[in-house]
């Protein structure tokens, strides 16, 4: 047997602690769940729509043609037209950039801020932790939608102000989740050993707490994207989100409700887009939770 043949027969060893191995293992498990793959397919389609809206859309989303107002779905206008003759299919395609971008803006910012504060609070403990938790309890005692509407109304009706309001309201949930993980991890032997050998609090938070708390935080962030899209649509529906003539799904549903009895397509298609997009992120988030959350694995 030649040397090359013998080398080929030697089993390849994998570093089970490497990031590549962990991602490969998660992807293997995700492929075993049809619902997770459906969610991933929906998310991929949504992102493709956002990127190619300018190519796919047959009309200018803001082009007004009063002679074509409130037309039903047809070969000329696939989703019909609105009250000023704008093509709804084109507006829904461009609206994906507004509605989905809210989730992609809010979740990373609120997740990073809340996770960092929660990890520090749980790792340090004492009065800092007590004050942080009391402030979090005060914010979370108010229904999130009510508090978001109040902040958005105070800041003024616009899509950017709506995103800021949602971001502020979502931060406490990440603080509480990250703090819970920090309380567990700081009692582990490796965290106590690092502290014994003179490691700083920042070192422990960065290299022990944050890294080990990532799986549940990633799951929470994925699930929050769908909820954030629904929250932004709700603010747009009541006039606190995107303003005309910006194409945004929640605002389109709000205007279409005035014509719901005779022109169902006006609010129906934007509402269906919200439903499908939120469902896709929730399905994918559920799949990640099944594969990344240790409690789910144990059950």
PyMOL commands that set and color helices and strands:
alter all, ss='L'
color gray80, all
select helices_A, chain A and resi 3-9+19-30+34-56+66-68+88-124+126-140+144-155+159-185+189-196+201-237+249-259+264-292+294-298
alter helices_A, ss='H'
color red, helices_A
deselect
rebuild
show_as cartoon
